[in-house]
């Protein structure tokens, strides 16, 4: 049975981690664009928001004593929260292409639930897909992989795909 209910969906590429003295670049999220196109074809209200790009000039040292060159690039938590509040989606999907986006993805999920505890939050992307694949190989003691997927333990996600 097909539902005619239309969703308000926010697709997010989260802040990234880079190096203060290195080359940092953002790549357009082709996956989010493909998902958005499909959702729009089915009549859903969709926005894509790249917090790293929107806050490109906002760079913060993550842990100055441990690693004085590692920075987070992107919007502040307050700016992300305001964007979510202003759009007021009922679904947020966060794309994690690489592991250096993961902490920010967890932050976005937490912020989304602060805005509205009923928002469905979905984690997806290359990183999580490969984590699931790697998990299948973790039965081998020589793999040095976890015997669980830490990202699946995050309380703020409704779904991990």
DRENDO-1510 file (C-alpha; in Angstrom, 1 decimal, always signed):
<recs>
REC; n; res; u; v; w
REC; 1; UNK; +0.0; +0.0; +0.0 .
REC; 2; UNK; +1.4; +3.4; -1.0 .
REC; 3; UNK; +1.0; +6.4; +1.3 .
REC; 4; UNK; +0.1; +9.8; -0.2 .
REC; 5; UNK; +1.5; +11.6; +2.8 .
REC; 6; UNK; +4.2; +14.0; +1.7 .
REC; 7; UNK; +7.3; +14.6; +3.9 .
REC; 8; UNK; +9.3; +17.7; +4.6 .
REC; 9; UNK; +12.8; +16.4; +4.3 .
REC; 10; UNK; +16.1; +18.1; +5.1 .
REC; 11; UNK; +19.2; +16.4; +3.7 .
REC; 12; UNK; +22.4; +17.5; +5.5 .
REC; 13; UNK; +26.1; +17.3; +4.7 .
REC; 14; UNK; +27.7; +18.0; +8.1 .
REC; 15; UNK; +30.7; +20.0; +9.1 .
REC; 16; UNK; +34.1; +18.5; +8.4 .
REC; 17; UNK; +37.4; +18.1; +10.1 .
REC; 18; UNK; +40.5; +19.5; +8.5 .
REC; 19; UNK; +44.0; +20.8; +9.2 .
REC; 20; UNK; +44.6; +24.4; +9.9 .
REC; 21; UNK; +47.7; +24.4; +7.7 .
REC; 22; UNK; +46.5; +22.0; +5.0 .
REC; 23; UNK; +44.3; +22.0; +1.9 .
REC; 24; UNK; +40.7; +21.6; +3.0 .
REC; 25; UNK; +38.0; +21.1; +0.3 .
REC; 26; UNK; +34.4; +20.2; +0.2 .
REC; 27; UNK; +32.9; +18.1; -2.5 .
REC; 28; UNK; +29.3; +18.4; -3.5 .
REC; 29; UNK; +27.2; +15.6; -2.1 .
REC; 30; UNK; +26.1; +13.8; -5.2 .
REC; 31; UNK; +24.3; +11.2; -3.1 .
REC; 32; UNK; +22.1; +13.9; -1.4 .
REC; 33; UNK; +21.4; +15.4; -4.8 .
REC; 34; UNK; +20.2; +12.1; -6.2 .
REC; 35; UNK; +18.1; +11.4; -3.1 .
REC; 36; UNK; +16.6; +14.9; -3.3 .
REC; 37; UNK; +15.7; +14.4; -7.0 .
REC; 38; UNK; +13.9; +11.2; -6.3 .
REC; 39; UNK; +12.0; +12.7; -3.3 .
REC; 40; UNK; +11.0; +15.7; -5.3 .
REC; 41; UNK; +9.7; +13.5; -8.1 .
REC; 42; UNK; +7.4; +11.9; -5.5 .
REC; 43; UNK; +6.1; +15.3; -4.4 .
REC; 44; UNK; +8.0; +15.7; -1.1 .
REC; 45; UNK; +9.3; +19.1; +0.1 .
REC; 46; UNK; +13.1; +18.8; +0.1 .
REC; 47; UNK; +16.1; +21.0; +1.0 .
REC; 48; UNK; +19.8; +20.2; +0.9 .
REC; 49; UNK; +22.0; +22.0; +3.4 .
REC; 50; UNK; +25.8; +21.7; +3.6 .
REC; 51; UNK; +26.8; +23.0; +7.0 .
REC; 52; UNK; +30.5; +22.9; +6.1 .
REC; 53; UNK; +30.0; +25.0; +3.0 .
REC; 54; UNK; +27.5; +27.4; +4.7 .
REC; 55; UNK; +30.1; +28.0; +7.4 .
REC; 56; UNK; +33.2; +27.6; +5.3 .
REC; 57; UNK; +35.0; +30.6; +6.9 .
REC; 58; UNK; +34.1; +29.4; +10.4 .
REC; 59; UNK; +37.1; +27.3; +11.7 .
REC; 60; UNK; +37.5; +26.1; +15.2 .
REC; 61; UNK; +40.3; +24.3; +16.9 .
REC; 62; UNK; +38.9; +21.0; +18.1 .
REC; 63; UNK; +41.4; +20.2; +20.9 .
REC; 64; UNK; +44.3; +22.7; +21.0 .
REC; 65; UNK; +46.3; +20.7; +23.6 .
REC; 66; UNK; +46.0; +17.3; +21.9 .
REC; 67; UNK; +46.3; +18.4; +18.2 .
REC; 68; UNK; +46.8; +22.2; +17.6 .
REC; 69; UNK; +46.3; +21.8; +13.9 .
REC; 70; UNK; +43.0; +19.9; +13.7 .
REC; 71; UNK; +40.0; +22.1; +13.0 .
REC; 72; UNK; +36.3; +21.8; +12.5 .
REC; 73; UNK; +35.1; +23.7; +9.4 .
REC; 74; UNK; +31.5; +24.8; +9.2 .
REC; 75; UNK; +28.5; +26.3; +10.9 .
REC; 76; UNK; +28.1; +26.7; +14.6 .
REC; 77; UNK; +25.7; +24.5; +16.5 .
REC; 78; UNK; +23.4; +27.6; +17.0 .
REC; 79; UNK; +23.4; +28.3; +13.2 .
REC; 80; UNK; +22.6; +24.6; +12.5 .
REC; 81; UNK; +19.8; +24.7; +15.1 .
REC; 82; UNK; +18.3; +27.9; +13.6 .
REC; 83; UNK; +18.3; +26.3; +10.1 .
REC; 84; UNK; +16.5; +23.2; +11.3 .
REC; 85; UNK; +14.0; +25.3; +13.3 .
REC; 86; UNK; +13.3; +27.6; +10.4 .
REC; 87; UNK; +12.7; +24.8; +7.9 .
REC; 88; UNK; +11.0; +22.6; +10.5 .
REC; 89; UNK; +11.4; +19.2; +8.7 .
REC; 90; UNK; +9.8; +16.0; +9.9 .
REC; 91; UNK; +12.8; +14.0; +8.5 .
REC; 92; UNK; +16.5; +14.8; +8.5 .
REC; 93; UNK; +18.9; +12.6; +6.6 .
REC; 94; UNK; +22.6; +13.1; +7.3 .
REC; 95; UNK; +25.2; +12.0; +4.8 .
REC; 96; UNK; +28.6; +10.9; +6.2 .
REC; 97; UNK; +30.9; +10.4; +3.3 .
REC; 98; UNK; +34.1; +10.0; +5.4 .
REC; 99; UNK; +34.8; +9.4; +9.1 .
REC; 100; UNK; +35.9; +13.0; +9.5 .
REC; 101; UNK; +32.2; +14.0; +9.2 .
REC; 102; UNK; +31.0; +11.6; +11.8 .
REC; 103; UNK; +31.3; +13.6; +15.0 .
REC; 104; UNK; +29.5; +16.5; +13.3 .
REC; 105; UNK; +26.8; +14.1; +12.1 .
REC; 106; UNK; +26.2; +13.0; +15.7 .
REC; 107; UNK; +26.0; +16.7; +16.7 .
REC; 108; UNK; +23.4; +17.4; +14.0 .
REC; 109; UNK; +21.4; +14.5; +15.1 .
REC; 110; UNK; +21.5; +15.7; +18.7 .
REC; 111; UNK; +20.5; +19.2; +17.7 .
REC; 112; UNK; +17.6; +17.9; +15.5 .
REC; 113; UNK; +16.2; +16.0; +18.5 .
REC; 114; UNK; +16.6; +19.2; +20.7 .
REC; 115; UNK; +14.5; +21.1; +18.1 .
REC; 116; UNK; +11.8; +18.4; +17.8 .
REC; 117; UNK; +12.1; +15.0; +19.5 .
REC; 118; UNK; +9.7; +13.6; +16.9 .
REC; 119; UNK; +12.0; +14.3; +13.9 .
REC; 120; UNK; +13.0; +11.1; +12.2 .
REC; 121; UNK; +16.8; +11.3; +11.9 .
REC; 122; UNK; +18.6; +9.0; +9.4 .
REC; 123; UNK; +22.3; +8.4; +9.1 .
REC; 124; UNK; +23.7; +7.2; +5.8 .
REC; 125; UNK; +26.5; +7.7; +3.3 .
REC; 126; UNK; +29.8; +6.0; +2.4 .
REC; 127; UNK; +31.2; +5.9; +5.9 .
REC; 128; UNK; +28.3; +4.1; +7.5 .
REC; 129; UNK; +27.8; +1.8; +4.5 .
REC; 130; UNK; +31.4; +0.7; +4.8 .
REC; 131; UNK; +31.1; +0.3; +8.5 .
REC; 132; UNK; +28.2; -2.2; +8.0 .
REC; 133; UNK; +30.3; -4.1; +5.4 .
REC; 134; UNK; +33.3; -4.1; +7.6 .
REC; 135; UNK; +31.2; -5.5; +10.4 .
REC; 136; UNK; +30.5; -8.5; +8.3 .
REC; 137; UNK; +34.2; -9.3; +8.3 .
REC; 138; UNK; +34.8; -8.6; +12.0 .
REC; 139; UNK; +34.2; -12.2; +12.9 .
REC; 140; UNK; +37.8; -12.8; +11.8 .
REC; 141; UNK; +40.0; -12.1; +14.9 .
REC; 142; UNK; +42.8; -10.9; +12.6 .
REC; 143; UNK; +40.6; -8.1; +11.2 .
REC; 144; UNK; +41.2; -5.7; +14.2 .
REC; 145; UNK; +37.6; -4.5; +13.7 .
REC; 146; UNK; +35.0; -3.9; +16.4 .
REC; 147; UNK; +32.5; -6.7; +17.0 .
REC; 148; UNK; +29.8; -4.1; +16.8 .
REC; 149; UNK; +29.0; -0.9; +14.9 .
REC; 150; UNK; +29.4; +2.1; +17.2 .
REC; 151; UNK; +27.3; +4.3; +15.0 .
REC; 152; UNK; +24.3; +2.0; +15.5 .
REC; 153; UNK; +24.5; +2.8; +19.2 .
REC; 154; UNK; +23.8; +6.5; +18.8 .
REC; 155; UNK; +20.5; +7.3; +20.5 .
REC; 156; UNK; +19.5; +10.2; +18.3 .
REC; 157; UNK; +19.2; +8.2; +15.1 .
REC; 158; UNK; +15.9; +6.7; +14.0 .
REC; 159; UNK; +17.5; +4.8; +11.2 .
REC; 160; UNK; +20.9; +4.0; +9.9 .
REC; 161; UNK; +21.1; +3.1; +6.1 .
</recs>
